[in-house]
């Protein structure tokens, strides 16, 4: 049981290490690629008198991505934690008050 070989090959290709001059540790490259390529358009936004704020990426959207990519269940908890860490860091930047 597990992901089909073509899915594994696609995932491994995306796990190729970042260029040496790029500031992402090799261990974080796969989750960075998932976050930047697959989840970057999945933000929930709030709109009010103060403008638009990014609220976060709903977990069901992340779970759907895991299902689409056939990520093994035993890897999902760790990936979710890593994605949420990136999300919190991104929220701090995205919602920074301009002015």
VOROLO-220544 format. One line per 8 residues: their letters; for each residue y, z, x of C-alpha. Coordinates in nm, 2 decimals. Example, Ala and Ser with C-alpha at 12.3 -4.5 7.8 and 13.67 -1.06 7.14 Angstrom:
// residues 2
as) -0.45,0.78,1.23; -0.11,0.71,1.37;
***
This chain:
// residues 99
xxxxxxxx) 0.00,0.00,0.00; 0.35,-0.07,0.12; 0.61,-0.34,0.15; 0.49,-0.70,0.18; 0.51,-0.84,0.54; 0.80,-1.07,0.46; 1.01,-0.77,0.33; 0.92,-0.57,0.65;
xxxxxxxx) 1.02,-0.87,0.87; 1.35,-0.90,0.68; 1.42,-0.53,0.72; 1.33,-0.53,1.09; 1.56,-0.82,1.15; 1.84,-0.62,1.00; 1.74,-0.33,1.22; 1.82,-0.52,1.53;
xxxxxxxx) 2.04,-0.31,1.75; 2.42,-0.34,1.73; 2.61,-0.51,2.00; 2.67,-0.27,2.30; 3.05,-0.26,2.24; 3.01,-0.16,1.87; 3.03,0.21,1.79; 2.72,0.26,1.58;
xxxxxxxx) 2.42,0.43,1.73; 2.10,0.23,1.72; 1.92,0.49,1.51; 2.19,0.44,1.24; 2.20,0.06,1.24; 1.96,0.00,0.95; 2.13,0.24,0.71; 2.47,0.11,0.82;
xxxxxxxx) 2.36,-0.25,0.73; 2.22,-0.13,0.40; 2.54,0.05,0.32; 2.77,-0.23,0.43; 2.58,-0.53,0.30; 2.42,-0.40,-0.02; 2.62,-0.10,-0.14; 2.98,-0.19,-0.04;
xxxxxxxx) 3.05,-0.34,-0.39; 2.88,-0.06,-0.59; 3.16,0.20,-0.59; 3.27,0.36,-0.92; 3.64,0.37,-0.94; 3.88,0.59,-1.14; 4.21,0.46,-1.26; 4.50,0.69,-1.36;
xxxxxxxx) 4.87,0.74,-1.31; 4.81,0.81,-0.94; 4.65,0.47,-0.90; 4.29,0.38,-0.82; 4.05,0.62,-0.65; 3.70,0.57,-0.53; 3.46,0.82,-0.69; 3.14,0.73,-0.53;
xxxxxxxx) 2.83,0.52,-0.55; 2.60,0.63,-0.83; 2.25,0.73,-0.72; 2.08,0.50,-0.98; 2.24,0.20,-0.80; 2.10,0.33,-0.47; 1.76,0.39,-0.63; 1.77,0.03,-0.76;
xxxxxxxx) 1.84,-0.10,-0.41; 1.54,0.10,-0.28; 1.33,-0.06,-0.55; 1.46,-0.41,-0.49; 1.41,-0.37,-0.11; 1.07,-0.20,-0.16; 1.17,0.09,0.06; 0.87,0.32,0.09;
xxxxxxxx) 0.91,0.64,-0.11; 0.86,0.86,0.19; 1.17,0.70,0.35; 1.40,0.72,0.05; 1.51,1.08,0.08; 1.62,1.04,0.44; 1.80,0.71,0.36; 1.97,0.87,0.06;
xxxxxxxx) 2.10,1.15,0.27; 2.23,0.91,0.53; 2.39,0.69,0.27; 2.56,0.99,0.11; 2.69,1.10,0.45; 2.84,0.76,0.50; 2.98,0.76,0.14; 3.16,1.10,0.20;
xxxxxxxx) 3.31,0.97,0.52; 3.42,0.65,0.35; 3.57,0.83,0.05; 3.79,1.03,0.28; 3.93,0.71,0.42; 3.94,0.51,0.10; 4.12,0.78,-0.10; 4.36,0.87,0.17;
xxx) 4.71,0.90,0.02; 4.93,0.62,0.13; 5.29,0.68,0.20;
***
